[in-house]
C-alpha cells in the first residue's frame, strides 16, 4: 500500500502542476498595482520558484511527518485541520450510499436470478440501462427541481435548516436526514444499477453449479439453498467490485457535494482546484487515496470472510 500511495501522490503532483495557472495569478492578475516583482516574491514565498522535483520531495518529506502544509487560501489554515472538518460528512454520505446499494441491489439481483425472464427481471434490466446512462449531476438537478422546488419534500442545499440549533435532538436528526436523502440517493443510484446486475449474473452462474444441485437433491428448501449455499459464493465478485468502487464514490462526492452545497471533502476539493490551492488539493487527494486503499484492503478481508478456502490457503 505504501509504494502505491507514493505513486499516486507523484502522478497527482505532476498533473496538478501541469494545469495552467498558479495560485499567484489569482492574487496578482486582478490587482492593477501588482508588479512582476511582487508575483516573483509570492512564488518564492509559496516555494513555487523551485524545480518541480525539489517541490515534490519537500512536500513528501513534510507528509512523512503528517504535515500537509498550510492552505494558500487567505485564512492560511493547516490543510489537515480543514480536511478533518469536512471528512466526517463525506464518509457518512459514502457509508450510507454503500449501505443503500447493498441493501437494495443484493435482493434485486437474487430475485432477478431466481425469476429469470420474468416481468421483474425485465423491469430491472431497464432500470440498469437507465442507471448507467443517466449522469449523476443531471439526476441531481432533476430531483432538486421536482422533489425540492416544486413539491418541497426535501431541502436542496446544505446539511442544516435555519434554526437547527433550536430544535430538539429528534428534530435535529430528522432535519439532517431530510438533507441527506437526495445526496445519498444520487450517490447510490448508479451503484444500485450496476451491483444488482453483477449480483444477478453471479447468482445465475452459481445456481447451476453441481453443489447446488446436490443441495437440492438432499431435500433442502429452496430458501436454504439460495441463501446459505448460493449467496455466499455469489457475493465473492461483488465484494471485490465493492472495494474497487470506493474511488468512484469518493470522486463522485465532488459532483453532488458541489451541486447540493454540502460542506464535505468533495466541495473542499472543488474549491481548492478553483483557487489553485496546491497543498489543499494534494491533501485531499492523499486522504482520498488512503481511504481507497483501505477500502480495497477491507474488500480483501471480506473476500476471506466469505470464502473459507482463502482463509485456509497457505
VENURJO-V680686 format. One record per run of one state. SS is the DSSP state (H for helix, E for strand, L for the rest). FROM is the first residue (numbers start at 0). TO is the last residue. If there is no record, write none. Layout:
# VENURJO-V680686
ss:SS from:FROM to:TO
ss:SS from:FROM to:TO
This chain:
# VENURJO-V680686
ss:L from:0 to:0
ss:H from:1 to:17
ss:L from:18 to:21
ss:H from:22 to:27
ss:L from:28 to:34
ss:H from:35 to:45
ss:L from:46 to:50
ss:H from:51 to:63
ss:L from:64 to:68
ss:E from:69 to:69
ss:L from:70 to:76
ss:E from:77 to:77
ss:H from:78 to:113
ss:L from:114 to:117
ss:H from:118 to:132
ss:L from:133 to:134
ss:H from:135 to:149
ss:L from:150 to:162
ss:H from:163 to:165
ss:L from:166 to:167
ss:H from:168 to:205
ss:L from:206 to:208
ss:H from:209 to:216
ss:L from:217 to:220
ss:H from:221 to:258
ss:L from:259 to:263
ss:H from:264 to:273
ss:L from:274 to:276
ss:H from:277 to:305
ss:L from:306 to:306
ss:H from:307 to:311
ss:L from:312 to:313
